[in-house]
Amino acid sequence: MMSDDHAFIDDSGEITKGKSVMKEDWRKFFEDYPDYRNVFTSVVVQNDVAVMVGCSICS
């Protein structure tokens, strides 16, 4: 679930914008890493910002 104006910021600060672009990027990512999982220890939403803290697991 993403808004049409979704923005993804990776750990190097690169920003990818747009739902259709991100859907394709995620499709490719999960083809390459099918067992990838996020484990969140905290999720905070304030106004229109969501912050998730945790770690990723993948072989």
Jmol script that loads the backbone (N, CA, C; Angstrom):
load data "model"
ATOM      1  N   MET A   1       0.844  -1.175   0.000  1.00  0.00           N
ATOM      2  CA  MET A   1       0.000   0.000   0.000  1.00  0.00           C
ATOM      3  C   MET A   1       0.889   1.238   0.000  1.00  0.00           C
ATOM      4  N   MET A   2       0.756   2.017  -1.053  1.00  0.00           N
ATOM      5  CA  MET A   2       1.526   3.255  -1.180  1.00  0.00           C
ATOM      6  C   MET A   2       0.631   4.334  -1.766  1.00  0.00           C
ATOM      7  N   SER A   3       0.892   5.554  -1.373  1.00  0.00           N
ATOM      8  CA  SER A   3       0.193   6.672  -2.001  1.00  0.00           C
ATOM      9  C   SER A   3       0.797   6.895  -3.395  1.00  0.00           C
ATOM     10  N   ASP A   4       0.065   7.584  -4.259  1.00  0.00           N
ATOM     11  CA  ASP A   4       0.571   7.857  -5.608  1.00  0.00           C
ATOM     12  C   ASP A   4       1.840   8.703  -5.580  1.00  0.00           C
ATOM     13  N   ASP A   5       1.989   9.536  -4.525  1.00  0.00           N
ATOM     14  CA  ASP A   5       3.172  10.398  -4.416  1.00  0.00           C
ATOM     15  C   ASP A   5       4.206   9.833  -3.438  1.00  0.00           C
ATOM     16  N   HIS A   6       4.179   8.523  -3.238  1.00  0.00           N
ATOM     17  CA  HIS A   6       5.097   7.838  -2.329  1.00  0.00           C
ATOM     18  C   HIS A   6       6.541   8.230  -2.627  1.00  0.00           C
ATOM     19  N   ALA A   7       7.339   8.418  -1.575  1.00  0.00           N
ATOM     20  CA  ALA A   7       8.768   8.694  -1.720  1.00  0.00           C
ATOM     21  C   ALA A   7       9.542   7.711  -0.849  1.00  0.00           C
ATOM     22  N   PHE A   8      10.511   7.018  -1.427  1.00  0.00           N
ATOM     23  CA  PHE A   8      11.360   6.076  -0.714  1.00  0.00           C
ATOM     24  C   PHE A   8      12.745   6.690  -0.619  1.00  0.00           C
ATOM     25  N   ILE A   9      13.280   6.753   0.604  1.00  0.00           N
ATOM     26  CA  ILE A   9      14.623   7.293   0.835  1.00  0.00           C
ATOM     27  C   ILE A   9      15.485   6.153   1.352  1.00  0.00           C
ATOM     28  N   ASP A  10      16.525   5.795   0.590  1.00  0.00           N
ATOM     29  CA  ASP A  10      17.380   4.686   1.031  1.00  0.00           C
ATOM     30  C   ASP A  10      18.438   5.178   2.015  1.00  0.00           C
ATOM     31  N   ASP A  11      19.233   4.245   2.523  1.00  0.00           N
ATOM     32  CA  ASP A  11      20.203   4.600   3.569  1.00  0.00           C
ATOM     33  C   ASP A  11      21.339   5.494   3.077  1.00  0.00           C
ATOM     34  N   SER A  12      21.468   5.660   1.769  1.00  0.00           N
ATOM     35  CA  SER A  12      22.477   6.602   1.253  1.00  0.00           C
ATOM     36  C   SER A  12      21.867   7.968   0.950  1.00  0.00           C
ATOM     37  N   GLY A  13      20.555   8.102   1.195  1.00  0.00           N
ATOM     38  CA  GLY A  13      19.876   9.379   0.983  1.00  0.00           C
ATOM     39  C   GLY A  13      19.249   9.538  -0.387  1.00  0.00           C
ATOM     40  N   GLU A  14      19.386   8.518  -1.266  1.00  0.00           N
ATOM     41  CA  GLU A  14      18.785   8.604  -2.594  1.00  0.00           C
ATOM     42  C   GLU A  14      17.267   8.478  -2.474  1.00  0.00           C
ATOM     43  N   ILE A  15      16.545   9.331  -3.201  1.00  0.00           N
ATOM     44  CA  ILE A  15      15.089   9.367  -3.139  1.00  0.00           C
ATOM     45  C   ILE A  15      14.498   8.835  -4.441  1.00  0.00           C
ATOM     46  N   THR A  16      13.569   7.895  -4.319  1.00  0.00           N
ATOM     47  CA  THR A  16      12.812   7.393  -5.462  1.00  0.00           C
ATOM     48  C   THR A  16      11.366   7.782  -5.240  1.00  0.00           C
ATOM     49  N   LYS A  17      10.751   8.425  -6.222  1.00  0.00           N
ATOM     50  CA  LYS A  17       9.396   8.936  -6.062  1.00  0.00           C
ATOM     51  C   LYS A  17       8.430   8.290  -7.038  1.00  0.00           C
ATOM     52  N   GLY A  18       7.203   8.094  -6.566  1.00  0.00           N
ATOM     53  CA  GLY A  18       6.131   7.601  -7.419  1.00  0.00           C
ATOM     54  C   GLY A  18       5.765   6.153  -7.160  1.00  0.00           C
ATOM     55  N   LYS A  19       4.479   5.898  -7.021  1.00  0.00           N
ATOM     56  CA  LYS A  19       3.981   4.557  -6.733  1.00  0.00           C
ATOM     57  C   LYS A  19       4.345   3.556  -7.829  1.00  0.00           C
ATOM     58  N   SER A  20       4.135   3.912  -9.091  1.00  0.00           N
ATOM     59  CA  SER A  20       4.385   2.960 -10.172  1.00  0.00           C
ATOM     60  C   SER A  20       5.868   2.603 -10.264  1.00  0.00           C
ATOM     61  N   VAL A  21       6.746   3.577 -10.058  1.00  0.00           N
ATOM     62  CA  VAL A  21       8.190   3.322 -10.093  1.00  0.00           C
ATOM     63  C   VAL A  21       8.577   2.390  -8.948  1.00  0.00           C
ATOM     64  N   MET A  22       8.063   2.667  -7.751  1.00  0.00           N
ATOM     65  CA  MET A  22       8.407   1.853  -6.595  1.00  0.00           C
ATOM     66  C   MET A  22       7.846   0.442  -6.694  1.00  0.00           C
ATOM     67  N   LYS A  23       6.655   0.272  -7.243  1.00  0.00           N
ATOM     68  CA  LYS A  23       6.099  -1.071  -7.408  1.00  0.00           C
ATOM     69  C   LYS A  23       7.018  -1.931  -8.271  1.00  0.00           C
ATOM     70  N   GLU A  24       7.526  -1.378  -9.343  1.00  0.00           N
ATOM     71  CA  GLU A  24       8.430  -2.111 -10.222  1.00  0.00           C
ATOM     72  C   GLU A  24       9.765  -2.390  -9.524  1.00  0.00           C
ATOM     73  N   ASP A  25      10.293  -1.389  -8.812  1.00  0.00           N
ATOM     74  CA  ASP A  25      11.552  -1.583  -8.080  1.00  0.00           C
ATOM     75  C   ASP A  25      11.414  -2.680  -7.028  1.00  0.00           C
ATOM     76  N   TRP A  26      10.300  -2.667  -6.274  1.00  0.00           N
ATOM     77  CA  TRP A  26      10.083  -3.698  -5.240  1.00  0.00           C
ATOM     78  C   TRP A  26       9.888  -5.072  -5.870  1.00  0.00           C
ATOM     79  N   ARG A  27       9.195  -5.148  -7.006  1.00  0.00           N
ATOM     80  CA  ARG A  27       9.003  -6.428  -7.675  1.00  0.00           C
ATOM     81  C   ARG A  27      10.355  -7.042  -8.017  1.00  0.00           C
ATOM     82  N   LYS A  28      11.242  -6.224  -8.595  1.00  0.00           N
ATOM     83  CA  LYS A  28      12.581  -6.705  -8.950  1.00  0.00           C
ATOM     84  C   LYS A  28      13.370  -7.106  -7.697  1.00  0.00           C
ATOM     85  N   PHE A  29      13.274  -6.299  -6.657  1.00  0.00           N
ATOM     86  CA  PHE A  29      13.997  -6.569  -5.413  1.00  0.00           C
ATOM     87  C   PHE A  29      13.596  -7.922  -4.828  1.00  0.00           C
ATOM     88  N   PHE A  30      12.272  -8.179  -4.730  1.00  0.00           N
ATOM     89  CA  PHE A  30      11.823  -9.432  -4.122  1.00  0.00           C
ATOM     90  C   PHE A  30      12.050 -10.639  -5.017  1.00  0.00           C
ATOM     91  N   GLU A  31      12.213 -10.440  -6.306  1.00  0.00           N
ATOM     92  CA  GLU A  31      12.657 -11.538  -7.170  1.00  0.00           C
ATOM     93  C   GLU A  31      14.094 -11.926  -6.829  1.00  0.00           C
ATOM     94  N   ASP A  32      14.936 -10.927  -6.568  1.00  0.00           N
ATOM     95  CA  ASP A  32      16.340 -11.167  -6.237  1.00  0.00           C
ATOM     96  C   ASP A  32      16.541 -11.668  -4.809  1.00  0.00           C
ATOM     97  N   TYR A  33      15.683 -11.238  -3.878  1.00  0.00           N
ATOM     98  CA  TYR A  33      15.823 -11.572  -2.455  1.00  0.00           C
ATOM     99  C   TYR A  33      14.481 -12.062  -1.902  1.00  0.00           C
ATOM    100  N   PRO A  34      14.046 -13.266  -2.275  1.00  0.00           N
ATOM    101  CA  PRO A  34      12.705 -13.724  -1.896  1.00  0.00           C
ATOM    102  C   PRO A  34      12.494 -13.942  -0.391  1.00  0.00           C
ATOM    103  N   ASP A  35      13.569 -14.107   0.388  1.00  0.00           N
ATOM    104  CA  ASP A  35      13.384 -14.320   1.822  1.00  0.00           C
ATOM    105  C   ASP A  35      13.621 -13.054   2.651  1.00  0.00           C
ATOM    106  N   TYR A  36      13.721 -11.918   2.003  1.00  0.00           N
ATOM    107  CA  TYR A  36      13.937 -10.640   2.695  1.00  0.00           C
ATOM    108  C   TYR A  36      12.755 -10.317   3.601  1.00  0.00           C
ATOM    109  N   ARG A  37      13.045  -9.923   4.838  1.00  0.00           N
ATOM    110  CA  ARG A  37      12.006  -9.540   5.792  1.00  0.00           C
ATOM    111  C   ARG A  37      12.473  -8.353   6.617  1.00  0.00           C
ATOM    112  N   ASN A  38      11.537  -7.484   6.983  1.00  0.00           N
ATOM    113  CA  ASN A  38      11.799  -6.399   7.925  1.00  0.00           C
ATOM    114  C   ASN A  38      11.197  -6.773   9.270  1.00  0.00           C
ATOM    115  N   VAL A  39      11.921  -6.487  10.341  1.00  0.00           N
ATOM    116  CA  VAL A  39      11.431  -6.687  11.693  1.00  0.00           C
ATOM    117  C   VAL A  39      11.435  -5.305  12.357  1.00  0.00           C
ATOM    118  N   PHE A  40      10.255  -4.789  12.645  1.00  0.00           N
ATOM    119  CA  PHE A  40      10.144  -3.444  13.209  1.00  0.00           C
ATOM    120  C   PHE A  40      10.013  -3.506  14.722  1.00  0.00           C
ATOM    121  N   THR A  41      10.806  -2.678  15.405  1.00  0.00           N
ATOM    122  CA  THR A  41      10.731  -2.583  16.856  1.00  0.00           C
ATOM    123  C   THR A  41       9.925  -1.373  17.300  1.00  0.00           C
ATOM    124  N   SER A  42       9.721  -0.443  16.374  1.00  0.00           N
ATOM    125  CA  SER A  42       8.949   0.758  16.688  1.00  0.00           C
ATOM    126  C   SER A  42       8.369   1.340  15.409  1.00  0.00           C
ATOM    127  N   VAL A  43       7.117   1.756  15.477  1.00  0.00           N
ATOM    128  CA  VAL A  43       6.469   2.451  14.366  1.00  0.00           C
ATOM    129  C   VAL A  43       5.763   3.663  14.953  1.00  0.00           C
ATOM    130  N   VAL A  44       6.115   4.856  14.474  1.00  0.00           N
ATOM    131  CA  VAL A  44       5.525   6.096  14.972  1.00  0.00           C
ATOM    132  C   VAL A  44       4.983   6.886  13.788  1.00  0.00           C
ATOM    133  N   VAL A  45       3.744   7.320  13.895  1.00  0.00           N
ATOM    134  CA  VAL A  45       3.132   8.146  12.858  1.00  0.00           C
ATOM    135  C   VAL A  45       2.767   9.479  13.481  1.00  0.00           C
ATOM    136  N   GLN A  46       3.209  10.555  12.837  1.00  0.00           N
ATOM    137  CA  GLN A  46       2.877  11.898  13.303  1.00  0.00           C
ATOM    138  C   GLN A  46       2.536  12.736  12.085  1.00  0.00           C
ATOM    139  N   ASN A  47       1.307  13.219  12.046  1.00  0.00           N
ATOM    140  CA  ASN A  47       0.796  13.958  10.897  1.00  0.00           C
ATOM    141  C   ASN A  47       0.934  13.100   9.642  1.00  0.00           C
ATOM    142  N   ASP A  48       1.686  13.545   8.659  1.00  0.00           N
ATOM    143  CA  ASP A  48       1.809  12.767   7.416  1.00  0.00           C
ATOM    144  C   ASP A  48       3.166  12.070   7.285  1.00  0.00           C
ATOM    145  N   VAL A  49       3.832  11.838   8.430  1.00  0.00           N
ATOM    146  CA  VAL A  49       5.143  11.194   8.436  1.00  0.00           C
ATOM    147  C   VAL A  49       5.084   9.910   9.266  1.00  0.00           C
ATOM    148  N   ALA A  50       5.613   8.821   8.709  1.00  0.00           N
ATOM    149  CA  ALA A  50       5.731   7.563   9.431  1.00  0.00           C
ATOM    150  C   ALA A  50       7.212   7.217   9.566  1.00  0.00           C
ATOM    151  N   VAL A  51       7.623   6.843  10.780  1.00  0.00           N
ATOM    152  CA  VAL A  51       9.002   6.444  11.032  1.00  0.00           C
ATOM    153  C   VAL A  51       8.979   5.026  11.592  1.00  0.00           C
ATOM    154  N   MET A  52       9.719   4.131  10.918  1.00  0.00           N
ATOM    155  CA  MET A  52       9.815   2.748  11.360  1.00  0.00           C
ATOM    156  C   MET A  52      11.252   2.443  11.709  1.00  0.00           C
ATOM    157  N   VAL A  53      11.457   1.831  12.883  1.00  0.00           N
ATOM    158  CA  VAL A  53      12.793   1.477  13.349  1.00  0.00           C
ATOM    159  C   VAL A  53      12.847  -0.039  13.488  1.00  0.00           C
ATOM    160  N   GLY A  54      13.940  -0.622  13.021  1.00  0.00           N
ATOM    161  CA  GLY A  54      14.078  -2.070  13.121  1.00  0.00           C
ATOM    162  C   GLY A  54      15.276  -2.544  12.336  1.00  0.00           C
ATOM    163  N   CYS A  55      15.170  -3.780  11.857  1.00  0.00           N
ATOM    164  CA  CYS A  55      16.256  -4.341  11.077  1.00  0.00           C
ATOM    165  C   CYS A  55      15.715  -5.198   9.951  1.00  0.00           C
ATOM    166  N   SER A  56      16.554  -5.524   9.021  1.00  0.00           N
ATOM    167  CA  SER A  56      16.205  -6.375   7.894  1.00  0.00           C
ATOM    168  C   SER A  56      16.919  -7.703   8.017  1.00  0.00           C
ATOM    169  N   ILE A  57      16.252  -8.770   7.580  1.00  0.00           N
ATOM    170  CA  ILE A  57      16.828 -10.110   7.636  1.00  0.00           C
ATOM    171  C   ILE A  57      16.758 -10.704   6.229  1.00  0.00           C
ATOM    172  N   CYS A  58      17.870 -11.259   5.776  1.00  0.00           N
ATOM    173  CA  CYS A  58      17.915 -11.868   4.460  1.00  0.00           C
ATOM    174  C   CYS A  58      19.170 -12.733   4.360  1.00  0.00           C
ATOM    175  N   SER A  59      19.014 -13.908   3.744  1.00  0.00           N
ATOM    176  CA  SER A  59      20.195 -14.754   3.576  1.00  0.00           C
ATOM    177  C   SER A  59      21.050 -14.194   2.450  1.00  0.00           C
TER     178      SER A  59
END
end "model"
wireframe off; spacefill off
backbone 0.3
color backbone group
